[in-house]
Amino acid sequence: RYLLEQDFPGMRIGPEPTTDSFIAVMYGDSEGSIPGNALVVDPKKPFRKLSRFGNAFLNRFMCSQLPNQVLKSISIIDSPGILSGEKQRISRGYDFCQVLQWFAERVDRIILLFDAHKLDISDEFSEAIKSFRGQDDKIRVVLNKADQVDTQQLMRVYGALMWSLGKVINTPEVLRVYIGSFWAHPLRNTENRRLFEAEAQDLFKDIQSLPQKAAVRKLNDLIKRARLAKVHAYIISHLKKEMPSVFGKENKKKELISRLPEIYIQLQREYHISAGDFPEVKKMQELLETCDFTKFHSLKPKLIEAVDNMLANKIASLMSLIRQEESNMPTEIVHGGAFDGTMAGPFGHGYGEGAKEGADEDEWVVAKDKPAYDEIFYTLSPINGKISGISAKKEMVTSKLPNSVLGKIWKLADCDGDGMLDDEEFALAKHLIKIKLDGYELPGTLPSHLVPPSHRKPFQTAE
């Protein structure tokens, strides 16, 4: 709702778990909704494989279509509210985690939403997060309603969230958490406004980059699936080979299933495969219970060779084609909705701050602090109105900034490149130091509004 800046069919927002359906929010010429059963038989939509989850799921699945600019670049799957406590015991009628896993394998980004005042990870939420295993690079976390707590509480909430997530997601990497208040209402606590704006901007950049990288991600998923298919072939053919030809098939099947972890280790050594390429043991054991091992196929070395050839050679040429196509096409980013509100005008992120301060003013922005800078300048014994690098260094190092940063400031401030600073250049250097000490980044090249007045080239008028 926040990203689209408009309601969509089937949307309900409230403090309780209101969304009881999976809603695919997609672009359409007119506003409307399509129920699940009709959706899975539509050849133009990518949901046909969801029919295997049955009517209990399809009755809780729909597509909302609306002519929104944001949806031209991305589609959003809104999942049901996570249940907690007693409600978890009431079955949904379909395998919720299996559905989440199906979507997780196909989407480009997974966003987990937490409320700042309600951090508990219920059993169902824990199971849901575990179903995203293997998709860790896609997960982002949003700590929403952060304006409802003050700074001290927010620090504690953030720490508690990271601790809770660390117990559920067993990865050494720390997940990226975006903190903010993602709705269009006034902030309750404004002391962290700048933090919320910076975090929202980072989240928008992350989402806006998705269309550009879609082709590479699809190729990445193809490689992942090819490796899994290859390993699957090794496992299945090994089980087939171990089966007796006539008697004791059932007993042998049970033995092989129980010995699956050992078989994994044996195959890893034999074919030099990484342990991370193998499917989860418990899940594989459950699936094998219902299979007839005698109907499995034997290993076909030519097919394995073809997959290896594809991974080694064909993928590399595909990558170069994708890069070539990306460089020839215009950069595609997400537009519309909340994304446009942060791009232009005086309320865009960072407008009028740091090096951008004074960009739309006639007067040189450094001038207001120049009298104070001049006092320091004349204590450094200027010769012919300029101070040497040695004199400037004595003053600049008092900022305690590292030499690499001070070197960049010197390069930006020495406008005429004579290795010395006049009073305006010195004032500019002090201004740039202040920008860095205030926590802003230095510009790569000096913006025109920061160039000292005496160093600006006069405008040439045409006769």
Secondary structure, DSSP 8 states (H G I E B T S, - for coil): -TTTSS--TT----SS----SEEEEEE-SS-EEEEHHHHTT-TTSTTGGGGGGHHHHHTTEEEEEE--GGGGT--EEE------GGGGGS--SS-HHHHHHHHHHH-S-EEEEEETTB----HHHHHHHHTTTT-GGGEEEEEE-GGGS-HHHHHHHHHHHHHHHHHHS--SS---EEES--SSS--S--TTHHHHHHHHHHHHHHHHTHHHHHHHHHHHHHHHHHHHHHHHHHHHHHHHHHS-SSS-HHHHHHHHHHTHHHHHHHHHHHHT--GGGS--HHHHHHHHHT--GGGS----HHHHHHHHHIIIIIHHHHHHHHHHHHHHS------SHHHHTTTSSTTSTTTTSGGGTTTT-SS-GGGGGHHHHHHHHHHT--BTTEEEHHHHHHHHGGG---HHHHHHHHHHH-TT-SSEEEHHHHHHHHHHHHHHHTT----SS--GGGS-GGGS-------
